[in-house]
């Protein structure tokens, strides 16, 4: 077994020094910072393109290929004053829940070196947990911000699609939009996450004028009215209809329930009768839509396929002949129906003088951080991925690190009315 | 132009390690002396100055405030995190060497 902590992929030290010197000169000459993120080093998941550096996304074919077109978010963050110094490791094509690939090797969890930091933003989570980064940016299409945030005791925000600019990143399955990927901040502090959101989703930046998929909604404050209002939450229990969680996660959920009630909020059980169907559609979509794309890249360099990614190899063997317009339309209709039904179920929690629940709380993974390599056999992203398929309507997802449970965590899906 | 993933991997990792080494000369760590919780280890070592540790222990909001207040420069903040990233990466460099050697040996045996 290989134990390697490769949290760093590309090294941007020269650019960082140059930018830092410029920022120091700027503030000396102008008497004020260039923007709200002036001088803040921000670590970037490998998929963010910072020319000329490659974005391997854990795939050999891309590992040494220089790139020319910078990701929009990178440009925005730089203009806000941030500086970039490293890019961080991801699993192959960013499609595993641990961080390992045939280029850089395996990233391990600094909280416990024999455990995985999760994936796919595992390099980010490891670097931030090590305090080698004050703030990082990850991406999430099935749990890739929430899972590593949970396993490395961090805050991670998986925003709803359509808020943060997503244009111009390096994608694991380019052009796949049946399930949208989003990017979001990861940090040890909630305040750090908030300041990132306020900076990027400002009227000054106006990302909606730069990315056609961004809605013109600046970061909103004081959404909860009145401020003292107690909240209502639905909490998923120890299983989602497919996988039962381990005792540490069960304890974590109980702790969250008790803490919320102690603070005067209401918690009700939230059932998951539709989750098995959603998970099935999610996983099938990843394999069917990603199989050929991923396998052709791996095969070009003779890369062996990791065990947890065999579904992509199988799908690629079957081929894309069946995946015509009719099948795509049926997939879209099915997904849309699942989304609507879920929203209706959520809103039905209102009534009898009560508002619908403000959020759904669920464990991020069925287990605390897994042993290195474990999820090759036991990969399961159903706890997080359901909310990705629920798609445009999916509310903001926020991962809360639990003080007594550093290696597991819960996430809250919030619908802000 | 190498087309095999092992050759590509070697080039990529050498590129990364060369750049890191050109900036910081971090000693190798003996895996056997490393605790399970690596986060408790790095600040106990002699790798950082007190000022660097203070920067690294700070959260983003405090870093931004101290830069605005001219207590820290962007340069010293950047350098602290660059060094920390080099340390984080180096913590297992001896494993990397072993893996490269194993690859070379197994390739020789297969020829």
Interface residues (C-beta under 8 A of the other chain):
Chain A: X2 X3 X4 X5 X6 X7 X8 X9 X10 X11 X13 X16 X17 X19 X20 X21 X23 X24 X27 X33 X36 X37 X38 X39 X40 X41 X43 X54 X56 X60 X61 X63 X64 X83 X85 X86 X102 X103 X104 X105 X108 X110 X111 X112 X113 X114 X126 X127 X129 X130 X131 X132 X133 X134 X135 X187 X188 X189 X191 X192 X195 X196 X300 X301 X302 X303
Chain B: X3 X4 X5 X8 X9 X11 X12 X13 X15 X16 X19 X20 X23 X31 X34 X36 X37 X38 X39 X42 X43 X56 X57 X58 X59 X60 X61 X63 X64 X67 X68 X70 X72 X73 X74 X75 X77 X78 X79 X81 X82 X84 X85 X87 X88 X89 X91 X92 X95 X96 X99
